[in-house]
Amino acid sequence: MGATKEGFYNTVERDLKKAYRNEEGWTLERRPRIDGADPDYLLIRKKPGMVERILVNVKIAAEVPATDFEALNASVMDLKTRKIPVAKALLVVPRDVKVPADTKGVDLFYLNSYAVKGGEVIWGRSSLRAEDGTPVLA
């Protein structure tokens, strides 16, 4: 299980680094120590006179309950009350995940290599095939 989970987080980090490029000033911290919040990742970009922060959590599940969005928003609000500005909150999820209609201002970041099929999270590069032989994730 540990190797599988670690492989998933490697994919998360790779995809986040593609979207939030180092060349554009972004740095990615895993399990950062922030007073009042416990995100899986923190994206930081420093510009003259400002620091842009994005709190990132990861949810490996077929469905994300509203409480996950509320918890992430609570972390953002707690940091803002402590005068630590946060630009936004991001939740990393597999494709086709079931989420509530109201994500409470949290942006979703979809992983292309993982998806939800038949109520389970599957890896896109697996050899899973439908009965007619076509790949499950195309």
C-alpha positions as CSV (number, residue, x, y, z in Angstrom):
1,M,0.0,0.0,0.0
2,G,2.8,2.4,0.8
3,A,4.4,2.1,-2.6
4,T,1.0,2.7,-4.3
5,K,0.2,5.7,-2.2
6,E,3.7,7.1,-2.9
7,G,3.3,6.6,-6.6
8,F,0.0,8.5,-6.5
9,Y,1.6,11.4,-4.7
10,N,4.5,11.4,-7.3
11,T,1.8,11.8,-10.0
12,V,0.1,14.6,-8.1
13,E,3.4,16.4,-7.7
14,R,4.3,16.0,-11.4
15,D,0.9,17.3,-12.6
16,L,0.9,20.2,-10.2
17,K,4.4,21.2,-11.3
18,K,3.2,21.1,-14.9
19,A,0.3,23.4,-14.2
20,Y,2.2,25.7,-11.7
21,R,5.6,25.9,-13.4
22,N,8.8,26.8,-11.6
23,E,9.7,29.0,-14.5
24,E,6.7,31.2,-13.6
25,G,8.0,31.4,-10.0
26,W,5.9,28.7,-8.3
27,T,7.4,26.4,-5.7
28,L,5.7,23.3,-4.3
29,E,6.1,22.2,-0.7
30,R,4.8,18.9,0.5
31,R,3.2,18.8,4.0
32,P,4.2,22.4,4.8
33,R,4.1,23.6,8.4
34,I,1.6,26.4,8.5
35,D,0.1,27.6,11.8
36,G,-3.6,27.0,11.6
37,A,-3.7,24.8,8.5
38,D,-2.6,21.3,7.5
39,P,-2.7,21.1,3.7
40,D,-1.1,18.2,1.8
41,Y,0.8,20.8,-0.4
42,L,1.4,24.5,-0.5
43,L,2.1,26.3,-3.8
44,I,4.0,29.6,-3.3
45,R,4.9,32.3,-5.8
46,K,6.8,35.3,-4.6
47,K,6.5,38.6,-6.5
48,P,7.9,42.0,-5.6
49,G,5.7,43.2,-2.7
50,M,3.5,40.1,-2.5
51,V,3.4,36.3,-1.8
52,E,0.8,34.2,-3.6
53,R,-0.2,31.1,-1.7
54,I,-2.5,28.2,-2.8
55,L,-3.5,25.5,-0.3
56,V,-3.7,22.1,-1.9
57,N,-5.3,18.9,-0.6
58,V,-5.6,15.6,-2.3
59,K,-8.6,13.3,-2.2
60,I,-8.2,9.8,-3.7
61,A,-11.9,8.7,-3.7
62,A,-14.8,8.1,-6.0
63,E,-16.8,10.7,-4.1
64,V,-15.8,13.9,-2.2
65,P,-18.2,14.9,0.6
66,A,-19.1,18.6,1.3
67,T,-17.2,18.3,4.6
68,D,-13.8,18.1,2.7
69,F,-14.6,21.4,1.0
70,E,-15.7,23.0,4.2
71,A,-12.5,21.9,6.0
72,L,-10.3,23.3,3.3
73,N,-12.1,26.6,3.3
74,A,-11.9,26.7,7.1
75,S,-8.1,26.4,6.8
76,V,-8.0,29.2,4.3
77,M,-10.1,31.5,6.5
78,D,-8.1,30.7,9.6
79,L,-4.9,31.7,7.8
80,K,-6.5,34.9,6.5
81,T,-7.5,35.9,10.0
82,R,-3.9,35.4,11.0
83,K,-2.9,37.9,8.2
84,I,-1.5,35.1,6.0
85,P,-3.1,35.7,2.6
86,V,-4.1,32.7,0.6
87,A,-5.1,33.2,-3.1
88,K,-7.3,30.1,-3.3
89,A,-7.8,26.5,-2.2
90,L,-7.3,23.6,-4.6
91,L,-8.5,20.0,-4.3
92,V,-6.7,17.4,-6.4
93,V,-9.1,14.6,-7.5
94,P,-9.3,11.9,-10.1
95,R,-11.4,12.5,-13.3
96,D,-15.1,11.8,-13.1
97,V,-15.2,12.1,-9.3
98,K,-18.6,12.8,-7.7
99,V,-18.6,16.2,-5.9
100,P,-21.3,18.3,-4.5
101,A,-22.9,21.0,-6.7
102,D,-21.4,23.7,-4.4
103,T,-17.7,23.3,-4.0
104,K,-17.7,26.3,-1.7
105,G,-15.1,28.2,-3.7
106,V,-12.6,25.4,-3.8
107,D,-11.1,24.8,-7.3
108,L,-10.9,21.2,-8.5
109,F,-7.6,20.0,-10.1
110,Y,-8.2,16.8,-12.1
111,L,-5.5,14.2,-12.5
112,N,-5.6,12.8,-16.1
113,S,-4.0,9.5,-15.1
114,Y,-6.7,8.6,-12.6
115,A,-10.4,8.3,-13.0
116,V,-13.5,7.0,-11.3
117,K,-15.1,4.0,-13.2
118,G,-17.8,1.9,-11.6
119,G,-17.5,3.6,-8.3
120,E,-13.8,2.9,-8.0
121,V,-10.6,4.9,-8.6
122,I,-8.6,3.3,-11.4
123,W,-5.2,4.2,-12.9
124,G,-5.4,5.4,-16.5
125,R,-2.4,3.5,-17.7
126,S,-3.6,0.2,-16.4
127,S,-4.6,-2.6,-18.7
128,L,-8.3,-2.3,-17.7
129,R,-10.4,-3.0,-20.8
130,A,-14.2,-3.1,-21.5
131,E,-15.8,-6.3,-22.7
132,D,-15.3,-5.2,-26.3
133,G,-11.6,-4.9,-25.7
134,T,-11.4,-1.1,-25.7
135,P,-9.4,0.7,-22.9
136,V,-11.6,1.8,-20.0
137,L,-9.8,5.2,-20.0
138,A,-9.4,6.5,-23.5
